[in-house]
Amino acid sequence: MQTVICNLKMTYEKLTYSRKDCNNYLYFSFHSDFFDTEVVTKELGLKPTSLIIKKDPVPKTSSWKYKIEAGNEIDLETPLKKLVEIFEPKIETINRLKKDLNLASRLQFVIDIDISPEASTPYFGLDKRTIDFLSNTATEVDFDLYKADSLGLLKNEQNCTQ
C-alpha cells in the first residue's frame, strides 16, 4: 500500500480596483464573430447603447449592447427589472435573431464594491420572471466585480484604474 500526500495550494485573485466612485451598470448583449448589428437594431426596435465590431487582433468578437446605468446606487434589482421589462416582450424576436445570425446573448453585471467599512454592498435578486426570461432566451449571466476606493486610501496603488 502506498501513501500519497498532496499539498493543496489555493490561490485567490484580488479584485481589480476600478476607481474612486462606484459606477454600477448592467447590460443585455448579443455577441458573435461577425453579424449585421443594424438587423438586430431594426428587429428589436431598440437602439443599442454601444456597438463593438470585431477587428484583428482585438476586439475578438462583435457585440450589440443595451446598457442601464445604476451609478453609485446599491439597488441593482430595479435596473434589472427594467431591463427584463424592455426585453421580455421581444423573446420570440431574440430567439429568432440568435438562430438566424448565430448569436449568443448575455446579461452582464458590472459591479463596484466600495472598500469603505461604512459603505453598503450592492444587492439584487433573480426573481422568477428574470429567471424565466434568461431561460427562455438561453441567455448567459456574467458578473464583473471591482473594488472602489471612495476613501482614497489606495491612491498610490498601481491597480487603481479600470
C-alpha positions, 0 to 999 in steps of 0.5 A, a space after each residue: 500500500 502506498 501513501 500519497 500526500 498532496 499539498 493543496 495550494 489555493 490561490 485567490 485573485 484580488 479584485 481589480 480596483 476600478 476607481 474612486 466612485 462606484 459606477 454600477 451598470 448592467 447590460 443585455 448583449 448579443 455577441 458573435 464573430 461577425 453579424 449585421 448589428 443594424 438587423 438586430 437594431 431594426 428587429 428589436 426596435 431598440 437602439 443599442 447603447 454601444 456597438 463593438 465590431 470585431 477587428 484583428 487582433 482585438 476586439 475578438 468578437 462583435 457585440 450589440 449592447 443595451 446598457 442601464 446605468 445604476 451609478 453609485 446606487 446599491 439597488 441593482 434589482 430595479 435596473 434589472 427589472 427594467 431591463 427584463 421589462 424592455 426585453 421580455 416582450 421581444 423573446 420570440 424576436 431574440 430567439 429568432 435573431 440568435 438562430 438566424 445570425 448565430 448569436 449568443 446573448 448575455 446579461 452582464 453585471 458590472 459591479 463596484 464594491 466600495 472598500 469603505 467599512 461604512 459603505 453598503 454592498 450592492 444587492 439584487 435578486 433573480 426573481 422568477 420572471 428574470 429567471 424565466 426570461 434568461 431561460 427562455 432566451 438561453 441567455 448567459 449571466 456574467 458578473 464583473 466585480 471591482 473594488 472602489 476606493 471612495 476613501 482614497 486610501 489606495 491612491 498610490 496603488 498601481 491597480 487603481 484604474 479600470 
